[in-house]
Each structure stands twice: as structure tokens, then as C-alpha cells.
Amino acid sequence: MPSLPRALQPFATGQYRLLAIALVLSLFGTGVWLVAVVWQVIELGGTPIDLSIVATAGSIGLVLAVLLGGVAADRIPQKRILTAVEAMKALSMAAVAALALTESIEVWHLAVASLLLGMADGFFYPAYSAWLPALLPADELLAANGIEGVLRPAVMQAAGPAAASAAIAILSPGLGFAIVAVTQGAAAVMLSLMRLTAVRREADDEPVHAVRAVVNDVRDGVRYMVRTRWLLATLLYSAVLVLVIMGPIEVLLPFAVRDQTGGGAGAFALALAAFGIGGALGSIAVASMRLPRRYLTIMIAAWGLGCAPLVVIGLTDQLWLMVVALFVCGMLFSGATVIWGTLLQRRVPPEMLGRVSSLDFFVSLLFMPISMAIAGPVGELIGIPIAFLAAGAIPVVLAALTLLIARLGPDELAHPLTDTEIVASTDTGPIVTGPGAAAGLQRPADEEHSS
């Protein structure tokens, strides 16, 4: 039997295939929700303020839960976390669907559901990131992260919204919510079929109160981040990057398309599609390669140069040029993000991976709403074209300064990620990935009986 292409090699592992199916179902349900909830608010006669309340509830839930989710991912078998999360999402969506189909739903119901979904995501992503290295060998992590980078735009941003639109046309947003409940429930079933893996950390020497354990774990995660130069430098850089670019892309882009090209909703959708397609192709391209020797330099440079095409949006009145610029931006940005996810999984100690993933997520969440809040006033103050010129130029300068000041070049050369088993070392010994990584570490009580 011929071997699979590098980008598809994770699918040779049965456990990963189940995880990938669950991820597809979860992303599909999220894509349906994103459209169905908007139209449900509209059908209720809601205003933009009502929709903002619903969206903000989701963000609040995410921020509240993500650090705790990181602690949980380092203490509780990730299978249990992911299965519980998907089951909770299925139950909450079933309740929303019942309310919508019986015409009993109100905006506050949607806000509560959005809050719960946000909290669920805060537990999902740290657990997912921490679980991959226990399921796959080190040399397949890049491909697995690339697959996720392809699935996200294809399933969550394209297939899910398309299905939601069809459900709304056939019946109502309530049918869309019912679809979400079914897909999330199916994801929980897929996850329940997977084997339970060990928690990749040493057991506590002495019993610790649960609250104290959470505080200690968060503190230890922050300490690790602060004393690990490559991690701290990258997170600080990405935080400022999010502050600079997310507002222009999320808030100002539709006005740039309208005012500079004369385009409408279709033109804006085309621009967003170009960004998503570029991201998918960039992800699969990186997944098809070996992790580069200069992984930190290439990653940070790609993030910076990937933002440079935003300058074009500030300079042109041609839609096709904007589309090309956003395609290149999406391709480089997502490709670098695949490297980042793999880097965390291969250089962060297994017992810290959930917390570090949650800190990464938390930093991005912290600055994203600020960026979107100031984008409008800044756009009015200096003009949308100048705002995009700044959004394209500043990240390039930031990337150069980060590489220069943090001196990441020697670090990446001193820590090559070319070995397929032992990928890094800590005070307690080498970090190993793959199904045998947790040998001798804390195991779930019922692991012997899991299939």
C-alpha cells in the first residue's frame, strides 16, 4: 500500500481519524450557529445592539473559561474534556432549537447560549492542542495542524454557513439550531469512541485544594511563559500584531470595499473568501513540508510579511487587487500559524501544554476586542486608506524588531526540531511525543478498561 502524502499522514492513525471527524462535525456546527443566530435575532426584530450583546456574551464566556480550560487540559484526560464540551454544546443547542421551533425564544436565550458556547470553546482548544502530541508522532504534528488550518475555513466559514442558509430558507433558524445540536452530539459520540490517554504530567506530591491547585497551575504557566524567551517574545509580538490588524480587517474592510471599489455585499464576501482560500492553501502547503530549520525566524517573518499586502487595500480602488492582496495575506498568515501550533506542541513540556495554549489564546482574545473598538474611531480620524497602510507596514517593522531584540536565531539553531521522537529537553528529561509519551506518568483510573 503506497504511503500517504506528508500532509495526510496523520490519517493513517485510527485515533486521529476519529478526532478529525469530531473536529469537522464541531466546526460545521459552529459555522451553522454563526449564521443561524444572526437571522434569529433579525426575525425577533432585534437591533445591531441586540446582536452585539449576543456576540459579546460569547467573547466573555471564552475569556472567562480559557485559562481554566488550560489548567483542566493539563490535569484531566483530554478525551473527557472534549467529549463533555461537545455533549454540553449539543444539549444547549437542542434547548435553543426547541425554543426557536416553538416560537418561544428571546434574545436573552441566545445570549446565554452564546455565553455557554464561548465557555465551551475556552475548554476545547487547549485540550485539543494538548492531546495531539499524545496521539501522533512528532513528525506528523505539522501536518495535523495544517489539516486543522484547512478545515477551519472550508467547514466553519463555508460549508456550515451554506447549510445554515439552506435550513433558514427551508424552515427557520430553529432548523439550523437543530442541525447544530445533531452535529455536536455526533462529535461527542466520535470522541467517546477514542481511547483514554494518560495525563502527561507527574501526580501532585501532596493533595491540594482544587482552588489552590488552579491558582498554582495558572501561576506556573505564567512563570514558564515569562522565563521562556522565544515564547514570551512571540506572544508579545502576536499581541501587538492582533491589536494592529484585526480592527482594520474586521471593521474597516467592508467600508474599504464599498467606498474605494464601489462594491456591495457580494464584493465583500469575495474579499473574505479570498482570505479564507489563501489561508487553506497556505496551511496545506506548510503541512506538506518538513518543519523549517529556521522555524522561529520564518514564522515571525511570515506573519509580518503576510500583513504587508494590506497596504494594497489602502492604495487601490480595484477589487481584484484587494482580492489578491487578501489571498496572499491569508496564505502567509495561516502558514505561519500552522508552524506556531506545531512549535508549541514540540517545545513546550507536555505538563504545561494546555496552560501555554490557553495563554496564547487569552493574549489574542485580550487585544482583539480593543483593536475592533478603536478601529472605527481611528479610521474616521486618519482615513481608512491610511489605516490600512499602517496595518500593513507596522507588522513588518514589528517582526524585524522582534527577531533583532529577542535574538531568536541562536535559540532555534540550538533547539532543532528534526528528531521524530525526542524533540526537546527540560530539567526532568526529554519531551517525547506519540502514544508512548505518557509512560510512567499519571494515568486515568479507568485507563485499563478503555478501548
Secondary structure, DSSP 4 states (H G I P E B T S, - for coil): -PPPPGGGGGGGSHHHHHHHHHHHHHHHHHHHHHHHHHHHHHHTT--HHHHHHHHHHHHHHHHHHHHHHHHHHTTS-HHHHHHHHHHHHHHHHHHHHHHHHTT---HHHHHHHHHHHHHHHHHHHHHHHHHHHHHS-GGGHHHHHHHHHHHIIIIIIIIHHHHHHHHHHHT-HHHHHHHHHHHHHHHHHHHHTSPP---SSPPPSS---HHHHHHHHHHHHHHHHHH-HHHHHHHHHHHHHHHHHHHIIIIIHHHHHHHHH---HHHHHHHHHHHHHHHHHHHHHHHTSPPPTTHHHHHHHHHHHHHTTHHHHHH---HHHHHHHHHHHHHHHHHHHHHHHHHHHHHS-GGGHHHHHHHHHHHHHHHHHHHHHHHHHHHHHH-HHHHHHHHHHHHHHHHHHHHHHHTHHHHHHHS----SSEEEEETTEEEE-STTTTTTS---TTGGG--
